[in-house]
Amino acid sequence: MLKLQFSLVVTCYNEMSGLARWRAEIEAQSRPPDEIVIVDSESRDGTATILKAWAETDSRVRIISQKCGPARGHNLGNEACAHEHIVSTDMGVRIDPHWFEEIVRPFEDYLGIDVVAGNYCIDKFSLHTAAARAEYYIENGGLARFGPDFVVGNRSVAYTKKVWRELGGLPEDLTRYGDDSVFGRQILEAGYKIAFAPKAMVYWSRPARLRQFWKEMFNYGKGDGEAMIKVPFAFRLHQRHLLPREFVPLLTALRFLQKQFSFKAVERAVASLDFAALFLMPLLLLGNGYNFGKGFLIGDAHGRVHCADCRSRLIQKFQ
């Protein structure tokens, strides 16, 4: 078995509330990273001071401070890291103690692996409201579903620096969201050899209020609209002049409800006697769809002017 070295690359901004826990989880990994590169977007809440102190006591830790978005941050960190194999996650997630060991294992066990897709799911400890539980029942815990068309994201992934360079890094012309979705689709299009690591688990926390879910979906829609990926059916009708622009959010809301409100989701809520969450499911989905469609329209208008590089990266079959 090969013995390789791996760089963990993470971006952050104002992560003071969860930084101590995240650091403890990284330091408790069954296999520790050989290098930790953190790109801090000039945090203002004390994060930068804590990171600097960490770097002074741990030779593996390198801090890069530059005001930038997540895509630029990842590109800066990837360029600066010392090792050929790069591992990525988010600072806001909760990390299984064996995550790093599991996500790097395929590189050492099998020849020719270019990318490893780690696993993730919703953090049950963050489900404090009926709205959050409603999403959990709909998404069945938000567990990643691996398959030939699985798109890797920054939350739990590893790849070689060669892959990153050949694909031109993460696209920096998006406002904030969608860069890793585009990069993941580029990986699929290029035909790189991907391994799946189902035991490489991280847990992502969820919002508490419906409005927070809707705001999140608006931002996702805006990023996807800028990149022109995951195009809603209603927007395609609009492109063909079959649906007025103002009806795109409404039809997208109805499509979200149609596609995601399932008998299994209802069954999960009823089995838990969680009727408050059951009542909120349709409202959550309708609001998610409406705000995604609204964000997509705004993102498309921005992307047509400002996101030419990102949009040129993908061919039609993956859009």
Secondary structure in CASP SS format (residue, H / E / C, confidence):
PFRMAT SS
TARGET T0000
AUTHOR 0000-0000-0000
METHOD secondary structure of the structure
MODEL  1
M C 1.00
L C 1.00
K C 1.00
L C 1.00
Q C 1.00
F E 1.00
S E 1.00
L E 1.00
V E 1.00
V E 1.00
T E 1.00
C E 1.00
Y C 1.00
N C 1.00
E C 1.00
M H 1.00
S H 1.00
G H 1.00
L H 1.00
A H 1.00
R H 1.00
W H 1.00
R H 1.00
A H 1.00
E H 1.00
I H 1.00
E H 1.00
A C 1.00
Q C 1.00
S C 1.00
R C 1.00
P C 1.00
P C 1.00
D C 1.00
E E 1.00
I E 1.00
V E 1.00
I E 1.00
V E 1.00
D E 1.00
S C 1.00
E C 1.00
S C 1.00
R C 1.00
D C 1.00
G C 1.00
T H 1.00
A H 1.00
T H 1.00
I H 1.00
L H 1.00
K H 1.00
A H 1.00
W H 1.00
A H 1.00
E H 1.00
T H 1.00
D C 1.00
S C 1.00
R C 1.00
V E 1.00
R E 1.00
I E 1.00
I E 1.00
S E 1.00
Q C 1.00
K C 1.00
C C 1.00
G C 1.00
P H 1.00
A H 1.00
R H 1.00
G H 1.00
H H 1.00
N H 1.00
L H 1.00
G H 1.00
N H 1.00
E H 1.00
A H 1.00
C C 1.00
A C 1.00
H C 1.00
E C 1.00
H E 1.00
I E 1.00
V E 1.00
S E 1.00
T E 1.00
D C 1.00
M C 1.00
G C 1.00
V C 1.00
R E 1.00
I E 1.00
D C 1.00
P C 1.00
H C 1.00
W H 1.00
F H 1.00
E H 1.00
E H 1.00
I H 1.00
V H 1.00
R H 1.00
P H 1.00
F H 1.00
E H 1.00
D H 1.00
Y C 1.00
L C 1.00
G C 1.00
I C 1.00
D C 1.00
V E 1.00
V E 1.00
A E 1.00
G E 1.00
N E 1.00
Y E 1.00
C E 1.00
I E 1.00
D C 1.00
K H 1.00
F H 1.00
S H 1.00
L C 1.00
H C 1.00
T C 1.00
A H 1.00
A H 1.00
A H 1.00
R H 1.00
A H 1.00
E H 1.00
Y H 1.00
Y H 1.00
I H 1.00
E H 1.00
N H 1.00
G H 1.00
G H 1.00
L C 1.00
A C 1.00
R C 1.00
F C 1.00
G C 1.00
P C 1.00
D C 1.00
F C 1.00
V C 1.00
V C 1.00
G C 1.00
N C 1.00
R C 1.00
S E 1.00
V E 1.00
A E 1.00
Y E 1.00
T E 1.00
K H 1.00
K H 1.00
V H 1.00
W H 1.00
R H 1.00
E H 1.00
L C 1.00
G C 1.00
G C 1.00
L C 1.00
P C 1.00
E C 1.00
D C 1.00
L C 1.00
T C 1.00
R C 1.00
Y C 1.00
G C 1.00
D H 1.00
D H 1.00
S H 1.00
V H 1.00
F H 1.00
G H 1.00
R H 1.00
Q H 1.00
I H 1.00
L H 1.00
E H 1.00
A H 1.00
G C 1.00
Y C 1.00
K C 1.00
I E 1.00
A E 1.00
F E 1.00
A E 1.00
P E 1.00
K E 1.00
A E 1.00
M E 1.00
V E 1.00
Y E 1.00
W E 1.00
S C 1.00
R C 1.00
P C 1.00
A C 1.00
R C 1.00
L H 1.00
R H 1.00
Q H 1.00
F H 1.00
W H 1.00
K H 1.00
E H 1.00
M H 1.00
F H 1.00
N H 1.00
Y H 1.00
G H 1.00
K H 1.00
G H 1.00
D H 1.00
G H 1.00
E H 1.00
A H 1.00
M C 1.00
I C 1.00
K C 1.00
V C 1.00
P C 1.00
F H 1.00
A H 1.00
F H 1.00
R H 1.00
L H 1.00
H H 1.00
Q H 1.00
R C 1.00
H C 1.00
L C 1.00
L C 1.00
P C 1.00
R H 1.00
E H 1.00
F H 1.00
V H 1.00
P H 1.00
L H 1.00
L H 1.00
T H 1.00
A H 1.00
L H 1.00
R H 1.00
F H 1.00
L H 1.00
Q H 1.00
K H 1.00
Q H 1.00
F C 1.00
S C 1.00
F H 1.00
K H 1.00
A H 1.00
V H 1.00
E H 1.00
R H 1.00
A H 1.00
V H 1.00
A H 1.00
S C 1.00
L C 1.00
D C 1.00
F H 1.00
A H 1.00
A H 1.00
L H 1.00
F H 1.00
L H 1.00
M H 1.00
P H 1.00
L H 1.00
L H 1.00
L H 1.00
L H 1.00
G H 1.00
N H 1.00
G H 1.00
Y H 1.00
N H 1.00
F H 1.00
G H 1.00
K H 1.00
G H 1.00
F H 1.00
L H 1.00
I H 1.00
G H 1.00
D H 1.00
A H 1.00
H H 1.00
G H 1.00
R H 1.00
V H 1.00
H H 1.00
C C 1.00
A H 1.00
D H 1.00
C H 1.00
R H 1.00
S C 1.00
R C 1.00
L C 1.00
I C 1.00
Q H 1.00
K H 1.00
F H 1.00
Q C 1.00
END
